[in-house]
Amino acid sequence: MRLIKWTMIVLFLGSLLGCQSMEPADFDKERAAQARLKLGLAYLAQGDKPEAYQNLALAMQYDPNNRDVQLGMAIYEQQIGEYDIAEQRILALLDSGKDQEILLIHYGAFLCSTDRYAQAMEQFNKSLALKQYQWREEGLERAGLCAIENGDKATAKPYFTQLISYNPAKKQQLTEIAEQYRQMGQPQVAQDLLSVL
């Protein structure tokens, strides 16, 4: 489950726009919020929760209606164990009707990390049904990993088969993820993952 949490942070960091420098006289709240968001998530990935919160709180102050900022704060809240608050934030974003596919993927990963496997798979499948190909690979990978982490190889295999057909390089990446599971003391998950590739 921890791998999904950290992978979710890395995925979210990668989906953000590049950090741009700001001139003090040309202060742009949206750009400042994005910069603080990236910095906050980087601190969170390193395990520095106080610095993460400080930067995410500033991002919220600069651009409180920004989807990425809200999602970043939800990831932080999840990491500190505020699951109810994080879930409410994600559900509010889903209610907005925008960017549904990536939000459904994040919500599925959240549900999987909180041991709600059936609900997680439902969210991943909703995401994939939208057929917005920008996030398709991510949805397939998250769904497959969630299934594997829950010992459901039969469900995981079709997700990974489709993922690898879209992007053959994913097979090597998934092999590396299996090694990470092994190093984290989850040899059965690692073995199950390798067996469905």
Rosetta blueprint (number, residue, H / E / L):
1 M L
2 R H
3 L H
4 I H
5 K H
6 W H
7 T H
8 M H
9 I H
10 V H
11 L H
12 F H
13 L H
14 G H
15 S H
16 L L
17 L L
18 G L
19 C L
20 Q L
21 S L
22 M L
23 E L
24 P H
25 A H
26 D H
27 F L
28 D L
29 K H
30 E H
31 R H
32 A H
33 A H
34 Q H
35 A H
36 R H
37 L H
38 K H
39 L H
40 G H
41 L H
42 A H
43 Y H
44 L H
45 A H
46 Q H
47 G L
48 D L
49 K H
50 P H
51 E H
52 A H
53 Y H
54 Q H
55 N H
56 L H
57 A H
58 L H
59 A H
60 M H
61 Q H
62 Y H
63 D L
64 P L
65 N L
66 N L
67 R H
68 D H
69 V H
70 Q H
71 L H
72 G H
73 M H
74 A H
75 I H
76 Y H
77 E H
78 Q H
79 Q H
80 I L
81 G L
82 E L
83 Y H
84 D H
85 I H
86 A H
87 E H
88 Q H
89 R H
90 I H
91 L H
92 A H
93 L H
94 L H
95 D H
96 S L
97 G L
98 K L
99 D L
100 Q H
101 E H
102 I H
103 L H
104 L H
105 I H
106 H H
107 Y H
108 G H
109 A H
110 F H
111 L H
112 C H
113 S H
114 T L
115 D L
116 R L
117 Y H
118 A H
119 Q H
120 A H
121 M H
122 E H
123 Q H
124 F H
125 N H
126 K H
127 S H
128 L H
129 A H
130 L L
131 K L
132 Q L
133 Y H
134 Q H
135 W H
136 R H
137 E H
138 E H
139 G H
140 L H
141 E H
142 R H
143 A H
144 G H
145 L H
146 C H
147 A H
148 I H
149 E H
150 N L
151 G L
152 D L
153 K H
154 A H
155 T H
156 A H
157 K H
158 P H
159 Y H
160 F H
161 T H
162 Q H
163 L H
164 I H
165 S H
166 Y H
167 N L
168 P L
169 A L
170 K H
171 K H
172 Q H
173 Q H
174 L H
175 T H
176 E H
177 I H
178 A H
179 E H
180 Q H
181 Y H
182 R H
183 Q H
184 M L
185 G L
186 Q L
187 P H
188 Q H
189 V H
190 A H
191 Q H
192 D H
193 L H
194 L H
195 S H
196 V H
197 L L
